[in-house]
Amino acid sequence: MKEKEQYYTTEPVQEGHMNFAYFEQLCDVKNKQGKIVGYAFAELLPGVLNKRLATKSDSGEKPFPLKICSSG
């Protein structure tokens, strides 16, 4: 049986999608040689554990502006 590689990189397939409460993006998973070996779905939920980023009704504070950039 072939030994599993330990290091991979992710590269966005397309620009991510920012919604009011979350960010999501489809990515290729590549090995060290740059070959696509799988896919990953990245999702960020910035307001889940951070009250500064929660909606005003949740924490009573004004929502904190968030800028998300992707490389690639």
mmCIF file of the N, C-alpha and C atoms, coordinates in Angstrom:
data_MODEL
# 
_entry.id   MODEL 
# 
loop_
_atom_site.group_PDB 
_atom_site.id 
_atom_site.type_symbol 
_atom_site.label_atom_id 
_atom_site.label_alt_id 
_atom_site.label_comp_id 
_atom_site.label_asym_id 
_atom_site.label_entity_id 
_atom_site.label_seq_id 
_atom_site.pdbx_PDB_ins_code 
_atom_site.Cartn_x 
_atom_site.Cartn_y 
_atom_site.Cartn_z 
_atom_site.occupancy 
_atom_site.B_iso_or_equiv 
_atom_site.pdbx_formal_charge 
_atom_site.auth_seq_id 
_atom_site.auth_comp_id 
_atom_site.auth_asym_id 
_atom_site.auth_atom_id 
_atom_site.pdbx_PDB_model_num 
ATOM 1   N N  . MET A 1 1  ? 0.841   -1.188 0.000  1.00 0.00 ? 1  MET A N  1 
ATOM 2   C CA . MET A 1 1  ? 0.000   0.000  0.000  1.00 0.00 ? 1  MET A CA 1 
ATOM 3   C C  . MET A 1 1  ? 0.883   1.247  0.000  1.00 0.00 ? 1  MET A C  1 
ATOM 4   N N  . LYS A 1 2  ? 0.544   2.204  -0.833 1.00 0.00 ? 2  LYS A N  1 
ATOM 5   C CA . LYS A 1 2  ? 1.311   3.442  -0.942 1.00 0.00 ? 2  LYS A CA 1 
ATOM 6   C C  . LYS A 1 2  ? 1.127   4.292  0.314  1.00 0.00 ? 2  LYS A C  1 
ATOM 7   N N  . GLU A 1 3  ? 2.244   4.851  0.808  1.00 0.00 ? 3  GLU A N  1 
ATOM 8   C CA . GLU A 1 3  ? 2.175   5.701  2.000  1.00 0.00 ? 3  GLU A CA 1 
ATOM 9   C C  . GLU A 1 3  ? 1.507   7.032  1.662  1.00 0.00 ? 3  GLU A C  1 
ATOM 10  N N  . LYS A 1 4  ? 0.656   7.487  2.550  1.00 0.00 ? 4  LYS A N  1 
ATOM 11  C CA . LYS A 1 4  ? -0.074  8.743  2.349  1.00 0.00 ? 4  LYS A CA 1 
ATOM 12  C C  . LYS A 1 4  ? 0.861   9.940  2.528  1.00 0.00 ? 4  LYS A C  1 
ATOM 13  N N  . GLU A 1 5  ? 0.728   10.920 1.645  1.00 0.00 ? 5  GLU A N  1 
ATOM 14  C CA . GLU A 1 5  ? 1.518   12.146 1.766  1.00 0.00 ? 5  GLU A CA 1 
ATOM 15  C C  . GLU A 1 5  ? 1.066   12.924 2.997  1.00 0.00 ? 5  GLU A C  1 
ATOM 16  N N  . GLN A 1 6  ? 1.966   13.756 3.525  1.00 0.00 ? 6  GLN A N  1 
ATOM 17  C CA . GLN A 1 6  ? 1.645   14.511 4.733  1.00 0.00 ? 6  GLN A CA 1 
ATOM 18  C C  . GLN A 1 6  ? 1.361   15.983 4.475  1.00 0.00 ? 6  GLN A C  1 
ATOM 19  N N  . TYR A 1 7  ? 1.845   16.541 3.372  1.00 0.00 ? 7  TYR A N  1 
ATOM 20  C CA . TYR A 1 7  ? 1.690   17.971 3.130  1.00 0.00 ? 7  TYR A CA 1 
ATOM 21  C C  . TYR A 1 7  ? 0.925   18.233 1.844  1.00 0.00 ? 7  TYR A C  1 
ATOM 22  N N  . TYR A 1 8  ? -0.055  19.100 1.946  1.00 0.00 ? 8  TYR A N  1 
ATOM 23  C CA . TYR A 1 8  ? -0.886  19.471 0.811  1.00 0.00 ? 8  TYR A CA 1 
ATOM 24  C C  . TYR A 1 8  ? -1.090  20.987 0.830  1.00 0.00 ? 8  TYR A C  1 
ATOM 25  N N  . THR A 1 9  ? -1.468  21.534 -0.302 1.00 0.00 ? 9  THR A N  1 
ATOM 26  C CA . THR A 1 9  ? -1.844  22.945 -0.368 1.00 0.00 ? 9  THR A CA 1 
ATOM 27  C C  . THR A 1 9  ? -3.256  23.034 -0.934 1.00 0.00 ? 9  THR A C  1 
ATOM 28  N N  . THR A 1 10 ? -3.936  24.110 -0.603 1.00 0.00 ? 10 THR A N  1 
ATOM 29  C CA . THR A 1 10 ? -5.262  24.347 -1.177 1.00 0.00 ? 10 THR A CA 1 
ATOM 30  C C  . THR A 1 10 ? -5.174  25.573 -2.065 1.00 0.00 ? 10 THR A C  1 
ATOM 31  N N  . GLU A 1 11 ? -5.896  25.525 -3.164 1.00 0.00 ? 11 GLU A N  1 
ATOM 32  C CA . GLU A 1 11 ? -5.916  26.637 -4.116 1.00 0.00 ? 11 GLU A CA 1 
ATOM 33  C C  . GLU A 1 11 ? -7.360  26.882 -4.528 1.00 0.00 ? 11 GLU A C  1 
ATOM 34  N N  . PRO A 1 12 ? -7.840  28.114 -4.438 1.00 0.00 ? 12 PRO A N  1 
ATOM 35  C CA . PRO A 1 12 ? -9.234  28.399 -4.792 1.00 0.00 ? 12 PRO A CA 1 
ATOM 36  C C  . PRO A 1 12 ? -9.553  28.020 -6.240 1.00 0.00 ? 12 PRO A C  1 
ATOM 37  N N  . VAL A 1 13 ? -10.693 27.395 -6.442 1.00 0.00 ? 13 VAL A N  1 
ATOM 38  C CA . VAL A 1 13 ? -11.171 27.064 -7.783 1.00 0.00 ? 13 VAL A CA 1 
ATOM 39  C C  . VAL A 1 13 ? -11.816 28.302 -8.396 1.00 0.00 ? 13 VAL A C  1 
ATOM 40  N N  . GLN A 1 14 ? -12.514 29.067 -7.566 1.00 0.00 ? 14 GLN A N  1 
ATOM 41  C CA . GLN A 1 14 ? -13.160 30.301 -8.003 1.00 0.00 ? 14 GLN A CA 1 
ATOM 42  C C  . GLN A 1 14 ? -13.182 31.265 -6.832 1.00 0.00 ? 14 GLN A C  1 
ATOM 43  N N  . GLU A 1 15 ? -13.569 32.501 -7.085 1.00 0.00 ? 15 GLU A N  1 
ATOM 44  C CA . GLU A 1 15 ? -13.665 33.489 -6.010 1.00 0.00 ? 15 GLU A CA 1 
ATOM 45  C C  . GLU A 1 15 ? -14.631 32.996 -4.938 1.00 0.00 ? 15 GLU A C  1 
ATOM 46  N N  . GLY A 1 16 ? -14.336 33.310 -3.698 1.00 0.00 ? 16 GLY A N  1 
ATOM 47  C CA . GLY A 1 16 ? -15.203 32.910 -2.604 1.00 0.00 ? 16 GLY A CA 1 
ATOM 48  C C  . GLY A 1 16 ? -16.506 33.690 -2.600 1.00 0.00 ? 16 GLY A C  1 
ATOM 49  N N  . HIS A 1 17 ? -17.437 33.207 -1.819 1.00 0.00 ? 17 HIS A N  1 
ATOM 50  C CA . HIS A 1 17 ? -18.761 33.814 -1.720 1.00 0.00 ? 17 HIS A CA 1 
ATOM 51  C C  . HIS A 1 17 ? -18.940 34.341 -0.301 1.00 0.00 ? 17 HIS A C  1 
ATOM 52  N N  . MET A 1 18 ? -19.135 35.645 -0.159 1.00 0.00 ? 18 MET A N  1 
ATOM 53  C CA . MET A 1 18 ? -19.334 36.255 1.153  1.00 0.00 ? 18 MET A CA 1 
ATOM 54  C C  . MET A 1 18 ? -20.805 36.551 1.332  1.00 0.00 ? 18 MET A C  1 
ATOM 55  N N  . ASN A 1 19 ? -21.360 36.045 2.396  1.00 0.00 ? 19 ASN A N  1 
ATOM 56  C CA . ASN A 1 19 ? -22.740 36.308 2.751  1.00 0.00 ? 19 ASN A CA 1 
ATOM 57  C C  . ASN A 1 19 ? -22.714 37.123 4.045  1.00 0.00 ? 19 ASN A C  1 
ATOM 58  N N  . PHE A 1 20 ? -23.859 37.517 4.548  1.00 0.00 ? 20 PHE A N  1 
ATOM 59  C CA . PHE A 1 20 ? -23.930 38.332 5.766  1.00 0.00 ? 20 PHE A CA 1 
ATOM 60  C C  . PHE A 1 20 ? -23.225 37.664 6.945  1.00 0.00 ? 20 PHE A C  1 
ATOM 61  N N  . ALA A 1 21 ? -23.401 36.365 7.109  1.00 0.00 ? 21 ALA A N  1 
ATOM 62  C CA . ALA A 1 21 ? -22.893 35.701 8.305  1.00 0.00 ? 21 ALA A CA 1 
ATOM 63  C C  . ALA A 1 21 ? -21.779 34.687 8.043  1.00 0.00 ? 21 ALA A C  1 
ATOM 64  N N  . TYR A 1 22 ? -21.410 34.446 6.793  1.00 0.00 ? 22 TYR A N  1 
ATOM 65  C CA . TYR A 1 22 ? -20.388 33.435 6.538  1.00 0.00 ? 22 TYR A CA 1 
ATOM 66  C C  . TYR A 1 22 ? -19.667 33.680 5.212  1.00 0.00 ? 22 TYR A C  1 
ATOM 67  N N  . PHE A 1 23 ? -18.567 32.964 5.026  1.00 0.00 ? 23 PHE A N  1 
ATOM 68  C CA . PHE A 1 23 ? -17.782 32.995 3.793  1.00 0.00 ? 23 PHE A CA 1 
ATOM 69  C C  . PHE A 1 23 ? -17.536 31.550 3.391  1.00 0.00 ? 23 PHE A C  1 
ATOM 70  N N  . GLU A 1 24 ? -17.694 31.228 2.112  1.00 0.00 ? 24 GLU A N  1 
ATOM 71  C CA . GLU A 1 24 ? -17.418 29.867 1.667  1.00 0.00 ? 24 GLU A CA 1 
ATOM 72  C C  . GLU A 1 24 ? -16.694 29.882 0.325  1.00 0.00 ? 24 GLU A C  1 
ATOM 73  N N  . GLN A 1 25 ? -15.876 28.848 0.104  1.00 0.00 ? 25 GLN A N  1 
ATOM 74  C CA . GLN A 1 25 ? -15.062 28.799 -1.105 1.00 0.00 ? 25 GLN A CA 1 
ATOM 75  C C  . GLN A 1 25 ? -14.690 27.352 -1.427 1.00 0.00 ? 25 GLN A C  1 
ATOM 76  N N  . LEU A 1 26 ? -14.780 26.991 -2.713 1.00 0.00 ? 26 LEU A N  1 
ATOM 77  C CA . LEU A 1 26 ? -14.366 25.672 -3.186 1.00 0.00 ? 26 LEU A CA 1 
ATOM 78  C C  . LEU A 1 26 ? -12.891 25.740 -3.561 1.00 0.00 ? 26 LEU A C  1 
ATOM 79  N N  . CYS A 1 27 ? -12.102 24.756 -3.101 1.00 0.00 ? 27 CYS A N  1 
ATOM 80  C CA . CYS A 1 27 ? -10.661 24.749 -3.353 1.00 0.00 ? 27 CYS A CA 1 
ATOM 81  C C  . CYS A 1 27 ? -10.196 23.397 -3.879 1.00 0.00 ? 27 CYS A C  1 
ATOM 82  N N  . ASP A 1 28 ? -9.134  23.425 -4.703 1.00 0.00 ? 28 ASP A N  1 
ATOM 83  C CA . ASP A 1 28 ? -8.437  22.201 -5.101 1.00 0.00 ? 28 ASP A CA 1 
ATOM 84  C C  . ASP A 1 28 ? -7.451  21.860 -3.990 1.00 0.00 ? 28 ASP A C  1 
ATOM 85  N N  . VAL A 1 29 ? -7.253  20.577 -3.725 1.00 0.00 ? 29 VAL A N  1 
ATOM 86  C CA . VAL A 1 29 ? -6.212  20.121 -2.807 1.00 0.00 ? 29 VAL A CA 1 
ATOM 87  C C  . VAL A 1 29 ? -5.100  19.547 -3.680 1.00 0.00 ? 29 VAL A C  1 
ATOM 88  N N  . LYS A 1 30 ? -3.880  20.096 -3.532 1.00 0.00 ? 30 LYS A N  1 
ATOM 89  C CA . LYS A 1 30 ? -2.757  19.677 -4.377 1.00 0.00 ? 30 LYS A CA 1 
ATOM 90  C C  . LYS A 1 30 ? -1.628  19.099 -3.530 1.00 0.00 ? 30 LYS A C  1 
ATOM 91  N N  . ASN A 1 31 ? -0.938  18.093 -4.096 1.00 0.00 ? 31 ASN A N  1 
ATOM 92  C CA . ASN A 1 31 ? 0.222   17.534 -3.415 1.00 0.00 ? 31 ASN A CA 1 
ATOM 93  C C  . ASN A 1 31 ? 1.452   18.389 -3.721 1.00 0.00 ? 31 ASN A C  1 
ATOM 94  N N  . LYS A 1 32 ? 2.641   17.965 -3.247 1.00 0.00 ? 32 LYS A N  1 
ATOM 95  C CA . LYS A 1 32 ? 3.863   18.758 -3.450 1.00 0.00 ? 32 LYS A CA 1 
ATOM 96  C C  . LYS A 1 32 ? 4.211   18.938 -4.921 1.00 0.00 ? 32 LYS A C  1 
ATOM 97  N N  . GLN A 1 33 ? 3.811   17.997 -5.761 1.00 0.00 ? 33 GLN A N  1 
ATOM 98  C CA . GLN A 1 33 ? 4.107   18.080 -7.188 1.00 0.00 ? 33 GLN A CA 1 
ATOM 99  C C  . GLN A 1 33 ? 3.119   18.972 -7.937 1.00 0.00 ? 33 GLN A C  1 
ATOM 100 N N  . GLY A 1 34 ? 2.096   19.469 -7.258 1.00 0.00 ? 34 GLY A N  1 
ATOM 101 C CA . GLY A 1 34 ? 1.106   20.339 -7.880 1.00 0.00 ? 34 GLY A CA 1 
ATOM 102 C C  . GLY A 1 34 ? -0.053  19.594 -8.527 1.00 0.00 ? 34 GLY A C  1 
ATOM 103 N N  . LYS A 1 35 ? -0.121  18.275 -8.334 1.00 0.00 ? 35 LYS A N  1 
ATOM 104 C CA . LYS A 1 35 ? -1.205  17.468 -8.893 1.00 0.00 ? 35 LYS A CA 1 
ATOM 105 C C  . LYS A 1 35 ? -2.443  17.577 -7.995 1.00 0.00 ? 35 LYS A C  1 
ATOM 106 N N  . ILE A 1 36 ? -3.613  17.775 -8.609 1.00 0.00 ? 36 ILE A N  1 
ATOM 107 C CA . ILE A 1 36 ? -4.861  17.838 -7.839 1.00 0.00 ? 36 ILE A CA 1 
ATOM 108 C C  . ILE A 1 36 ? -5.197  16.434 -7.340 1.00 0.00 ? 36 ILE A C  1 
ATOM 109 N N  . VAL A 1 37 ? -5.283  16.291 -6.027 1.00 0.00 ? 37 VAL A N  1 
ATOM 110 C CA . VAL A 1 37 ? -5.566  14.986 -5.424 1.00 0.00 ? 37 VAL A CA 1 
ATOM 111 C C  . VAL A 1 37 ? -6.911  14.973 -4.697 1.00 0.00 ? 37 VAL A C  1 
ATOM 112 N N  . GLY A 1 38 ? -7.606  16.096 -4.698 1.00 0.00 ? 38 GLY A N  1 
ATOM 113 C CA . GLY A 1 38 ? -8.906  16.160 -4.042 1.00 0.00 ? 38 GLY A CA 1 
ATOM 114 C C  . GLY A 1 38 ? -9.455  17.575 -4.055 1.00 0.00 ? 38 GLY A C  1 
ATOM 115 N N  . TYR A 1 39 ? -10.574 17.731 -3.386 1.00 0.00 ? 39 TYR A N  1 
ATOM 116 C CA . TYR A 1 39 ? -11.233 19.028 -3.297 1.00 0.00 ? 39 TYR A CA 1 
ATOM 117 C C  . TYR A 1 39 ? -11.575 19.311 -1.841 1.00 0.00 ? 39 TYR A C  1 
ATOM 118 N N  . ALA A 1 40 ? -11.625 20.583 -1.488 1.00 0.00 ? 40 ALA A N  1 
ATOM 119 C CA . ALA A 1 40 ? -11.986 20.985 -0.127 1.00 0.00 ? 40 ALA A CA 1 
ATOM 120 C C  . ALA A 1 40 ? -12.976 22.132 -0.208 1.00 0.00 ? 40 ALA A C  1 
ATOM 121 N N  . PHE A 1 41 ? -13.851 22.183 0.758  1.00 0.00 ? 41 PHE A N  1 
ATOM 122 C CA . PHE A 1 41 ? -14.821 23.263 0.849  1.00 0.00 ? 41 PHE A CA 1 
ATOM 123 C C  . PHE A 1 41 ? -14.489 24.046 2.108  1.00 0.00 ? 41 PHE A C  1 
ATOM 124 N N  . ALA A 1 42 ? -13.987 25.262 1.933  1.00 0.00 ? 42 ALA A N  1 
ATOM 125 C CA . ALA A 1 42 ? -13.621 26.102 3.072  1.00 0.00 ? 42 ALA A CA 1 
ATOM 126 C C  . ALA A 1 42 ? -14.813 26.956 3.472  1.00 0.00 ? 42 ALA A C  1 
ATOM 127 N N  . GLU A 1 43 ? -15.091 26.986 4.766  1.00 0.00 ? 43 GLU A N  1 
ATOM 128 C CA . GLU A 1 43 ? -16.199 27.798 5.263  1.00 0.00 ? 43 GLU A CA 1 
ATOM 129 C C  . GLU A 1 43 ? -15.759 28.495 6.540  1.00 0.00 ? 43 GLU A C  1 
ATOM 130 N N  . LEU A 1 44 ? -15.977 29.791 6.607  1.00 0.00 ? 44 LEU A N  1 
ATOM 131 C CA . LEU A 1 44 ? -15.659 30.578 7.794  1.00 0.00 ? 44 LEU A CA 1 
ATOM 132 C C  . LEU A 1 44 ? -16.943 31.134 8.373  1.00 0.00 ? 44 LEU A C  1 
ATOM 133 N N  . LEU A 1 45 ? -17.096 30.983 9.664  1.00 0.00 ? 45 LEU A N  1 
ATOM 134 C CA . LEU A 1 45 ? -18.265 31.516 10.365 1.00 0.00 ? 45 LEU A CA 1 
ATOM 135 C C  . LEU A 1 45 ? -17.760 32.515 11.402 1.00 0.00 ? 45 LEU A C  1 
ATOM 136 N N  . PRO A 1 46 ? -17.447 33.744 10.990 1.00 0.00 ? 46 PRO A N  1 
ATOM 137 C CA . PRO A 1 46 ? -16.776 34.697 11.874 1.00 0.00 ? 46 PRO A CA 1 
ATOM 138 C C  . PRO A 1 46 ? -17.550 35.103 13.119 1.00 0.00 ? 46 PRO A C  1 
ATOM 139 N N  . GLY A 1 47 ? -18.851 35.011 13.126 1.00 0.00 ? 47 GLY A N  1 
ATOM 140 C CA . GLY A 1 47 ? -19.617 35.460 14.281 1.00 0.00 ? 47 GLY A CA 1 
ATOM 141 C C  . GLY A 1 47 ? -19.903 34.392 15.309 1.00 0.00 ? 47 GLY A C  1 
ATOM 142 N N  . VAL A 1 48 ? -19.490 33.154 15.066 1.00 0.00 ? 48 VAL A N  1 
ATOM 143 C CA . VAL A 1 48 ? -19.841 32.057 15.963 1.00 0.00 ? 48 VAL A CA 1 
ATOM 144 C C  . VAL A 1 48 ? -19.219 32.211 17.340 1.00 0.00 ? 48 VAL A C  1 
ATOM 145 N N  . LEU A 1 49 ? -17.916 32.471 17.412 1.00 0.00 ? 49 LEU A N  1 
ATOM 146 C CA . LEU A 1 49 ? -17.244 32.553 18.705 1.00 0.00 ? 49 LEU A CA 1 
ATOM 147 C C  . LEU A 1 49 ? -16.781 33.958 19.071 1.00 0.00 ? 49 LEU A C  1 
ATOM 148 N N  . ASN A 1 50 ? -17.000 34.932 18.221 1.00 0.00 ? 50 ASN A N  1 
ATOM 149 C CA . ASN A 1 50 ? -16.513 36.281 18.456 1.00 0.00 ? 50 ASN A CA 1 
ATOM 150 C C  . ASN A 1 50 ? -17.695 37.245 18.523 1.00 0.00 ? 50 ASN A C  1 
ATOM 151 N N  . LYS A 1 51 ? -18.000 37.735 19.709 1.00 0.00 ? 51 LYS A N  1 
ATOM 152 C CA . LYS A 1 51 ? -19.163 38.615 19.858 1.00 0.00 ? 51 LYS A CA 1 
ATOM 153 C C  . LYS A 1 51 ? -19.006 39.928 19.103 1.00 0.00 ? 51 LYS A C  1 
ATOM 154 N N  . ARG A 1 52 ? -17.751 40.371 18.864 1.00 0.00 ? 52 ARG A N  1 
ATOM 155 C CA . ARG A 1 52 ? -17.554 41.595 18.083 1.00 0.00 ? 52 ARG A CA 1 
ATOM 156 C C  . ARG A 1 52 ? -18.045 41.426 16.652 1.00 0.00 ? 52 ARG A C  1 
ATOM 157 N N  . LEU A 1 53 ? -18.036 40.198 16.126 1.00 0.00 ? 53 LEU A N  1 
ATOM 158 C CA . LEU A 1 53 ? -18.444 39.951 14.751 1.00 0.00 ? 53 LEU A CA 1 
ATOM 159 C C  . LEU A 1 53 ? -19.876 39.440 14.651 1.00 0.00 ? 53 LEU A C  1 
ATOM 160 N N  . ALA A 1 54 ? -20.540 39.265 15.771 1.00 0.00 ? 54 ALA A N  1 
ATOM 161 C CA . ALA A 1 54 ? -21.917 38.771 15.762 1.00 0.00 ? 54 ALA A CA 1 
ATOM 162 C C  . ALA A 1 54 ? -22.862 39.877 15.297 1.00 0.00 ? 54 ALA A C  1 
ATOM 163 N N  . THR A 1 55 ? -24.089 39.506 15.008 1.00 0.00 ? 55 THR A N  1 
ATOM 164 C CA . THR A 1 55 ? -25.071 40.504 14.604 1.00 0.00 ? 55 THR A CA 1 
ATOM 165 C C  . THR A 1 55 ? -25.432 41.375 15.794 1.00 0.00 ? 55 THR A C  1 
ATOM 166 N N  . LYS A 1 56 ? -25.932 42.554 15.542 1.00 0.00 ? 56 LYS A N  1 
ATOM 167 C CA . LYS A 1 56 ? -26.263 43.491 16.617 1.00 0.00 ? 56 LYS A CA 1 
ATOM 168 C C  . LYS A 1 56 ? -27.272 42.889 17.585 1.00 0.00 ? 56 LYS A C  1 
ATOM 169 N N  . SER A 1 57 ? -28.230 42.140 17.075 1.00 0.00 ? 57 SER A N  1 
ATOM 170 C CA . SER A 1 57 ? -29.243 41.557 17.951 1.00 0.00 ? 57 SER A CA 1 
ATOM 171 C C  . SER A 1 57 ? -28.648 40.499 18.873 1.00 0.00 ? 57 SER A C  1 
ATOM 172 N N  . ASP A 1 58 ? -27.541 39.849 18.463 1.00 0.00 ? 58 ASP A N  1 
ATOM 173 C CA . ASP A 1 58 ? -26.929 38.811 19.288 1.00 0.00 ? 58 ASP A CA 1 
ATOM 174 C C  . ASP A 1 58 ? -26.102 39.383 20.434 1.00 0.00 ? 58 ASP A C  1 
ATOM 175 N N  . SER A 1 59 ? -25.310 40.426 20.167 1.00 0.00 ? 59 SER A N  1 
ATOM 176 C CA . SER A 1 59 ? -24.390 40.914 21.187 1.00 0.00 ? 59 SER A CA 1 
ATOM 177 C C  . SER A 1 59 ? -24.700 42.328 21.675 1.00 0.00 ? 59 SER A C  1 
ATOM 178 N N  . GLY A 1 60 ? -25.598 43.026 20.984 1.00 0.00 ? 60 GLY A N  1 
ATOM 179 C CA . GLY A 1 60 ? -25.923 44.382 21.385 1.00 0.00 ? 60 GLY A CA 1 
ATOM 180 C C  . GLY A 1 60 ? -24.930 45.411 20.876 1.00 0.00 ? 60 GLY A C  1 
ATOM 181 N N  . GLU A 1 61 ? -23.925 44.966 20.123 1.00 0.00 ? 61 GLU A N  1 
ATOM 182 C CA . GLU A 1 61 ? -22.921 45.869 19.578 1.00 0.00 ? 61 GLU A CA 1 
ATOM 183 C C  . GLU A 1 61 ? -23.057 45.955 18.068 1.00 0.00 ? 61 GLU A C  1 
ATOM 184 N N  . LYS A 1 62 ? -22.494 47.027 17.522 1.00 0.00 ? 62 LYS A N  1 
ATOM 185 C CA . LYS A 1 62 ? -22.471 47.173 16.069 1.00 0.00 ? 62 LYS A CA 1 
ATOM 186 C C  . LYS A 1 62 ? -21.547 46.098 15.477 1.00 0.00 ? 62 LYS A C  1 
ATOM 187 N N  . PRO A 1 63 ? -21.936 45.441 14.369 1.00 0.00 ? 63 PRO A N  1 
ATOM 188 C CA . PRO A 1 63 ? -21.065 44.424 13.765 1.00 0.00 ? 63 PRO A CA 1 
ATOM 189 C C  . PRO A 1 63 ? -19.727 45.009 13.332 1.00 0.00 ? 63 PRO A C  1 
ATOM 190 N N  . PHE A 1 64 ? -18.670 44.229 13.487 1.00 0.00 ? 64 PHE A N  1 
ATOM 191 C CA . PHE A 1 64 ? -17.319 44.622 13.130 1.00 0.00 ? 64 PHE A CA 1 
ATOM 192 C C  . PHE A 1 64 ? -17.098 44.347 11.642 1.00 0.00 ? 64 PHE A C  1 
ATOM 193 N N  . PRO A 1 65 ? -16.578 45.323 10.857 1.00 0.00 ? 65 PRO A N  1 
ATOM 194 C CA . PRO A 1 65 ? -16.358 45.084 9.426  1.00 0.00 ? 65 PRO A CA 1 
ATOM 195 C C  . PRO A 1 65 ? -15.284 44.020 9.210  1.00 0.00 ? 65 PRO A C  1 
ATOM 196 N N  . LEU A 1 66 ? -15.494 43.153 8.236  1.00 0.00 ? 66 LEU A N  1 
ATOM 197 C CA . LEU A 1 66 ? -14.584 42.049 7.979  1.00 0.00 ? 66 LEU A CA 1 
ATOM 198 C C  . LEU A 1 66 ? -14.236 42.014 6.500  1.00 0.00 ? 66 LEU A C  1 
ATOM 199 N N  . LYS A 1 67 ? -12.952 42.003 6.182  1.00 0.00 ? 67 LYS A N  1 
ATOM 200 C CA . LYS A 1 67 ? -12.508 41.916 4.791  1.00 0.00 ? 67 LYS A CA 1 
ATOM 201 C C  . LYS A 1 67 ? -11.789 40.587 4.613  1.00 0.00 ? 67 LYS A C  1 
ATOM 202 N N  . ILE A 1 68 ? -12.221 39.801 3.621  1.00 0.00 ? 68 ILE A N  1 
ATOM 203 C CA . ILE A 1 68 ? -11.612 38.501 3.368  1.00 0.00 ? 68 ILE A CA 1 
ATOM 204 C C  . ILE A 1 68 ? -10.966 38.536 1.995  1.00 0.00 ? 68 ILE A C  1 
ATOM 205 N N  . CYS A 1 69 ? -9.698  38.174 1.937  1.00 0.00 ? 69 CYS A N  1 
ATOM 206 C CA . CYS A 1 69 ? -8.958  38.153 0.674  1.00 0.00 ? 69 CYS A CA 1 
ATOM 207 C C  . CYS A 1 69 ? -8.521  36.725 0.384  1.00 0.00 ? 69 CYS A C  1 
ATOM 208 N N  . SER A 1 70 ? -8.457  36.370 -0.889 1.00 0.00 ? 70 SER A N  1 
ATOM 209 C CA . SER A 1 70 ? -7.954  35.050 -1.257 1.00 0.00 ? 70 SER A CA 1 
ATOM 210 C C  . SER A 1 70 ? -6.766  35.220 -2.181 1.00 0.00 ? 70 SER A C  1 
ATOM 211 N N  . SER A 1 71 ? -5.822  34.308 -2.081 1.00 0.00 ? 71 SER A N  1 
ATOM 212 C CA . SER A 1 71 ? -4.663  34.353 -2.967 1.00 0.00 ? 71 SER A CA 1 
ATOM 213 C C  . SER A 1 71 ? -4.861  33.341 -4.077 1.00 0.00 ? 71 SER A C  1 
ATOM 214 N N  . GLY A 1 72 ? -4.256  33.618 -5.193 1.00 0.00 ? 72 GLY A N  1 
ATOM 215 C CA . GLY A 1 72 ? -4.330  32.635 -6.270 1.00 0.00 ? 72 GLY A CA 1 
ATOM 216 C C  . GLY A 1 72 ? -4.876  33.170 -7.534 1.00 0.00 ? 72 GLY A C  1 
# 
